Amino acid sequence: MNDSQRAIDVRDVTKTYSLGDVKVEALRGVTFTIARGEYVAIMGPSGSGKSTLMNLLGCLDRPTTGQYFLDGSDVSTLGDDQLAAIRLKKLGFVFQGFNLLPRTSALKNVALPLFYAGIRAKTRNATAADQLREVGLGDRMDHKPSELSGGQQQRVAIARALVNDPAVVLADEPTGNLDSQTSEEIMALFHHLNDGGRTIIMVTHDEDVAGHARRIIRLRDGRIVDDQVTGKG
């Protein structure tokens, strides 16, 4: 795989936290590559390091040692302002709790990243509308979160994650607050987006949810213990 094909390249990354006099090694030499257009689930028990890894991939934290290349750029040594800019331009986030503004329409929620990127109102509203149509909510643009079901709220959150055309979509337990039928619908949407070329990385503790991905990376005690293609897709 050449550099232009890599969305994510993690090289011997460690992360150590200090709790008083105690050093906690959350990640212990993690190395892997994710190609553009892959759909990967990251799994592991509590304390395995998967949340720490997600924070690093999302440019919310930096590794203690090692390198992390996102879309060809080494982001492992960037400052806070530079990381914030990378998050805005290169990453889309989907959370378990949706994280929508309660008094704001679906359209305005989706357009929010474009507002922070300095895009003018007409353009950002048109782009947000396109993304809502892509996730099947073209008829719900003016609805506030309280007027939407849980599954519809997550679709709004997914549209918001896509609106900046990110290099990678990071999904953290994206079905954790949804019933099983709605979870299947959201997983089908992720498949549709991946089929369209989106790179998706999903952290989950749910084997059924992870089984929808095309590759599963398993962590234990801060190390990768398994990395397998599922045969999906």
C-alpha angles and dihedrals in degrees: 000000000000124000094260090060095054121095093173129022117178115184122194093318121184130182122194124183126198116223102182106297092343122096115210116199103208095170123026112193105321117186128176143128128221118199124219110274096024123136109212133176120204113207138177143132123271109295094022094118099251095124090047089050091049090053090052093047089048092052090241090123140013130239119252089225135356132049135279120196117193117189089341097311124111102233097168095097102035123125125245096267092048091049090050090053091049091050091052096048106031108028139060119196129208116185135194091241096049091228095217124160103253099214095044129089122249089251094053092045091054093044094052098095089052090052089055089047090058097247114156118254099251093051096044093049092050092048092047090050090053091052093049089053089050091057093046100258102109089126095049102056096118095044121109120226092260088059092055133075120245091259092050091049090053089050089054089050090050091049089051090051090054100043096091091048091241125202089231135020113213116200119190111198089324095181097040094110097039135090119246097262093048090046089057090051092052091047089051088052091052089051090051091050092047091049085056091057103267117147108227129188116184129188113205142151091205115099092200092053093045089051089069091065121088093229133026125205113194124202131197127174092350096307135098107250099172137016115179140162109235098208092238121141 
